[in-house]
Amino acid sequence: MSINLPLILTLAVLITGLIWLYDTLVLARPRKAALEAVDQQFSKLNIADDQKQVAYAEAQQAAGREPVLVEYAKSFFPVLLVVFVLRSFLVEPFQIPSGSMEPTLDVGDFILVNKYTYGIRLPVLNNEVIPVNEPERGDVMVFFPPHQPDTYFIKRVIGLPGDLISYNNHVLTINGEVVPEKLIAELPAGNPTYRLATETIDGKEFTVKKDLTPGGLSVRGTWRVPAGHYFMMGDNRDNSADSRAWGEVSENAIVGKAFAVWMHWDSFFSLPSFDSVGKIQ
């Protein structure tokens, strides 16, 4: 079972914020009264200044002591709130778990996702409340797929609502127009099993990886993208479960636009690398 981090973060912000508010409105009143009583008591005492100051400080500390739960809530709430706002409405980090977007993104890449490019959405519910832009062909997008609505996926936008998409023996056609492909190399050298090539969609050029023998999802298929949906494909065309397998992605399942790689880290026992840092094409 996947962990719903947005829900956990939202609940943490609400709980700590409510505890702080309850303390401000209810629990703080007796402490304030106790502090005022300490002030009145010590104003009438006739003791040495140094002794008076020590005793006064101790009495104030005891009278104004907050419950442990309130202390923790006040400590964590500001940090949680900042993380909540950044993660929900501005930028969210992700780690690439599979090779479906090779060679654009490798397993272990840490990426940044713009959360407002495609509109401001409510946390957890993911409903759009402020429209901004709509996905464009060629964008690299994070979303919830229809077959796993609680799991983040990342693929490239290939088809917009109403588009007719065909993919036959590695030839991509959008609305009757073949997407241009330019061979880069066949690898490994001497005994190639796949090729790297560039494709250009609506002026966006990116690199794709295709086995020399088309896989099952690359042999033949035609799809009409429904209204309010997007057709997604991985750049590793023969090793990507995408809209060719489980259908189009609803606009209500959009998370954001991936725009940069900021670190690569293969595993816990390896050192992070910053060689691949840069903009996602």
C-alpha positions in Angstrom: 0.0 0.0 0.0 1.4 3.4 -1.0 1.9 6.2 1.5 -0.3 9.2 0.9 2.2 11.9 1.7 0.0 14.9 0.7 -2.7 13.6 3.1 -0.3 13.1 5.9 1.2 16.5 5.5 -2.2 18.2 5.3 -3.3 16.4 8.5 -0.1 17.3 10.3 -0.6 21.0 9.5 -4.2 21.0 10.5 -3.6 19.2 13.8 -0.6 21.3 14.9 -2.4 24.5 13.8 -5.5 23.6 15.7 -3.5 22.8 18.9 -1.8 26.2 18.7 -5.2 27.9 18.1 -6.8 26.1 21.0 -3.9 27.0 23.3 -4.2 30.7 22.2 -7.9 30.9 22.8 -8.3 28.6 25.8 -5.2 27.2 27.5 -3.2 30.4 27.5 -5.8 32.3 29.7 -5.0 30.4 33.0 -1.3 30.8 32.3 -1.7 34.5 31.8 -3.6 34.8 35.1 -1.0 32.8 36.9 1.8 35.1 35.6 -0.2 38.2 36.7 -0.5 36.6 40.2 3.2 36.0 40.3 3.9 39.7 39.5 1.5 40.9 42.2 3.0 38.5 44.8 6.6 39.4 44.1 5.9 43.2 44.0 5.0 43.0 47.7 8.0 40.9 48.9 10.9 42.5 50.7 13.9 40.3 49.9 17.4 40.9 48.5 17.4 41.8 44.8 19.5 38.8 43.6 17.4 36.3 45.6 14.2 38.0 44.5 15.2 37.8 40.8 16.0 34.1 40.9 12.8 33.2 42.7 10.8 35.5 40.5 12.2 33.9 37.3 11.5 30.4 38.6 8.0 31.3 39.6 7.3 32.9 36.2 8.7 29.8 34.4 6.5 27.5 36.4 3.4 29.6 36.0 3.8 30.1 32.2 4.9 26.5 31.4 3.1 25.2 28.3 1.9 21.6 28.0 4.4 19.4 26.1 1.9 18.8 23.3 1.5 22.6 22.8 5.3 23.1 22.8 5.7 20.5 20.1 2.8 21.9 18.0 4.2 25.4 18.2 7.7 24.2 17.2 6.5 22.0 14.2 3.6 24.1 12.8 5.6 26.9 11.1 8.0 24.4 9.5 5.1 22.1 8.4 3.2 25.1 7.0 6.1 26.3 4.9 6.7 22.8 3.5 2.9 22.4 2.9 2.7 25.6 0.9 5.9 24.9 -1.1 4.9 21.3 -1.8 1.3 21.9 -2.6 1.3 25.1 -4.6 4.9 25.8 -5.9 7.5 23.1 -6.3 7.6 19.4 -5.3 10.6 17.1 -5.4 10.3 13.6 -6.9 12.7 10.6 -7.4 12.6 8.6 -10.7 11.9 5.0 -9.7 12.0 3.3 -13.1 13.6 3.5 -16.5 10.5 4.3 -18.5 11.7 7.8 -19.3 15.2 6.9 -20.4 17.3 8.5 -21.8 15.7 11.7 -20.6 15.5 10.7 -17.0 17.4 7.9 -15.3 16.6 5.7 -12.3 17.8 7.7 -9.3 17.3 11.1 -10.8 15.8 13.7 -8.4 13.6 16.1 -10.2 11.6 19.2 -9.5 7.9 19.6 -10.5 6.2 22.9 -11.0 2.8 22.6 -9.2 1.2 25.7 -10.6 2.0 25.5 -14.3 -1.2 23.6 -15.1 -3.3 25.5 -12.5 -3.6 25.8 -8.7 -5.1 22.7 -7.2 -6.4 21.8 -3.8 -4.1 19.5 -1.8 -5.3 15.9 -1.5 -8.5 16.5 -3.5 -6.4 17.7 -6.5 -9.3 19.8 -7.8 -8.3 22.8 -9.9 -9.4 26.1 -8.3 -7.4 28.6 -10.4 -6.7 27.8 -14.1 -3.3 28.8 -15.4 -2.0 26.9 -18.4 -2.9 23.6 -20.1 -0.5 20.8 -20.9 1.2 21.0 -24.3 2.5 18.2 -26.5 6.1 17.3 -25.6 5.7 18.4 -21.9 7.1 16.0 -19.3 4.2 15.7 -16.8 3.7 14.0 -13.4 0.2 12.6 -12.8 -1.9 9.9 -11.2 -2.6 7.1 -13.8 -6.2 5.7 -14.0 -5.1 2.2 -12.9 -3.1 3.5 -9.8 -4.8 6.7 -8.6 -2.6 7.0 -5.5 0.8 6.6 -7.3 2.8 9.3 -9.0 3.8 8.5 -12.6 5.9 10.6 -15.0 5.6 10.5 -18.8 5.6 12.8 -21.8 2.5 14.4 -23.1 1.9 13.1 -26.7 -1.8 13.7 -27.3 -4.2 16.5 -26.4 -8.0 16.2 -26.0 -9.4 15.3 -29.4 -6.1 14.1 -31.0 -5.9 11.0 -33.0 -2.7 9.1 -32.0 -1.2 6.2 -33.9 1.9 4.2 -33.0 2.9 1.5 -35.6 6.3 -0.1 -35.6 7.9 2.8 -33.8 6.3 5.4 -36.1 4.4 8.0 -34.1 1.6 9.8 -35.9 -0.5 12.7 -34.5 -3.6 13.7 -36.3 -2.3 12.1 -39.5 1.1 13.8 -39.4 4.2 11.6 -38.8 6.4 12.9 -36.0 9.9 13.5 -37.4 12.6 11.2 -36.1 16.4 11.6 -36.5 18.7 8.7 -35.6 21.5 9.4 -33.1 23.1 6.0 -32.6 22.5 2.3 -32.4 23.9 0.8 -29.2 25.8 -1.0 -27.8 28.4 -0.5 -30.5 29.1 -3.7 -32.5 26.0 -5.6 -31.2 23.2 -3.1 -31.0 19.9 -3.9 -29.3 18.4 -0.5 -29.3 18.7 2.9 -30.9 18.6 6.5 -29.7 16.8 9.0 -31.8 15.3 12.5 -31.5 11.7 13.3 -32.1 10.2 16.7 -32.6 6.7 17.6 -31.5 5.3 21.1 -31.8 8.9 22.5 -31.9 10.0 20.5 -28.8 12.9 18.2 -29.6 13.7 15.3 -27.2 15.5 12.0 -27.3 13.8 8.6 -27.2 15.0 5.0 -26.8 13.6 2.3 -29.0 14.5 -1.4 -29.2 15.6 -2.6 -32.7 12.7 -5.0 -32.5 9.4 -3.2 -31.5 7.9 -4.4 -28.3 4.2 -5.4 -27.9 3.0 -1.8 -27.2 5.0 -0.5 -30.2 3.7 -2.7 -33.0 0.3 -1.3 -33.8 -2.2 0.9 -32.0 -4.6 3.8 -32.7 -6.3 6.0 -30.1 -8.7 8.9 -30.0 -8.0 11.1 -27.0 -11.3 11.9 -25.1 -12.2 15.4 -24.0 -10.5 16.4 -20.8 -7.8 13.7 -21.1 -4.2 13.4 -22.3 -2.3 10.6 -24.0 1.0 9.9 -22.2 4.1 7.9 -23.4 7.4 7.1 -21.9 10.6 8.1 -23.8 11.8 4.5 -23.4 9.1 3.4 -25.9 9.5 -0.4 -25.5 9.9 -0.4 -21.7 7.1 1.9 -20.6 3.6 1.1 -19.4 1.7 4.2 -20.4 -1.5 5.3 -22.2 -1.0 2.5 -24.7 -1.6 0.0 -21.9 -3.9 1.6 -19.4 -5.6 4.5 -21.3 -5.6 8.3 -21.2 -5.0 10.5 -18.2 -7.8 12.7 -16.9 -7.0 16.4 -16.4 -8.2 15.9 -12.8 -5.2 13.6 -12.2 -2.5 16.1 -13.2 0.1 16.9 -10.5 2.5 19.2 -12.4 5.2 19.8 -15.0 8.7 18.3 -14.5 11.2 21.0 -15.3 14.6 20.2 -13.8 16.9 17.5 -12.5 18.7 18.7 -9.3 20.5 15.5 -8.2 21.2 11.9 -9.1 21.5 9.2 -6.4 21.6 5.6 -7.3 21.3 4.1 -3.8 21.8 4.7 -0.1 25.3 3.2 -0.3 26.4 5.4 -3.2 27.4 9.1 -3.4 25.0 11.6 -4.9 26.0 13.0 -8.2 25.3 16.4 -9.7 26.6 15.7 -13.3 23.0 15.5 -14.7 21.7 18.7 -13.1 19.8 20.8 -15.6 16.6 21.5 -17.4 14.4 18.7 -18.6 13.8 18.7 -22.3 
